[in-house]
């Protein structure tokens, strides 16, 4: 399978996970979900790229010392 197809599958999994979540999720929580599928990229880098493209929202939470991700 091509890398683009694999990335599309991972992006869809991320979006569905965040849509079904009642609250923002941190990077570690999302990585646990992605362990179930083959992720062709490093999840934190992929999450940041999706944030920069406007697909998802994200911000650094100082209290948790982690990035939080969500969809509006």
FILOGU-243791 format. One record per residue (C-alpha): residue in three letters; x, y, z. Coordinates in steps of 0.2 Angstrom, whole numbers, padded with zeros to 4 digits, always signed. Example, Ala and Ser with C-alpha at 12.3 -4.5 7.8 and 13.67 -1.06 7.14 Angstrom:
2
ALA+0062-0022+0039 SER+0068-0005+0036 
***
This chain:
72
UNK+0000+0000+0000 UNK+0006+0018-0003 UNK+0011+0029+0010 UNK-0003+0041+0005 UNK-0016+0028+0008 UNK-0009+0023+0025 UNK-0009+0041+0030 UNK-0027+0044+0024 UNK-0032+0029+0035 UNK-0022+0036+0050 UNK-0030+0053+0048 UNK-0047+0046+0047 UNK-0044+0036+0063 UNK-0038+0052+0072 UNK-0053+0062+0066 UNK-0065+0049+0071 UNK-0057+0047+0088 UNK-0057+0065+0092 UNK-0075+0067+0086 UNK-0081+0053+0097 UNK-0071+0060+0112 UNK-0081+0071+0124 UNK-0065+0081+0129 UNK-0048+0085+0121 UNK-0036+0071+0120 UNK-0017+0072+0124 UNK-0004+0065+0112 UNK-0001+0049+0122 UNK-0020+0045+0122 UNK-0020+0047+0103 UNK-0005+0036+0101 UNK-0013+0022+0110 UNK-0027+0022+0098 UNK-0015+0023+0083 UNK-0005+0007+0090 UNK-0020-0003+0083 UNK-0017+0002+0065 UNK-0001+0004+0056 UNK+0005+0023+0057 UNK+0017+0027+0043 UNK+0023+0043+0052 UNK+0027+0049+0070 UNK+0011+0053+0078 UNK+0016+0069+0086 UNK+0022+0076+0069 UNK+0007+0070+0060 UNK-0004+0078+0073 UNK+0005+0094+0071 UNK+0004+0094+0052 UNK-0015+0091+0054 UNK-0016+0106+0066 UNK-0007+0117+0054 UNK-0018+0112+0039 UNK-0034+0116+0050 UNK-0040+0098+0051 UNK-0039+0097+0070 UNK-0036+0110+0084 UNK-0021+0108+0096 UNK-0013+0118+0110 UNK+0000+0115+0123 UNK-0007+0112+0141 UNK+0006+0118+0153 UNK-0003+0109+0168 UNK-0003+0092+0159 UNK+0014+0096+0151 UNK+0006+0089+0135 UNK-0002+0094+0119 UNK-0021+0093+0119 UNK-0030+0089+0102 UNK-0048+0091+0098 UNK-0060+0095+0083 UNK-0073+0109+0083 
***
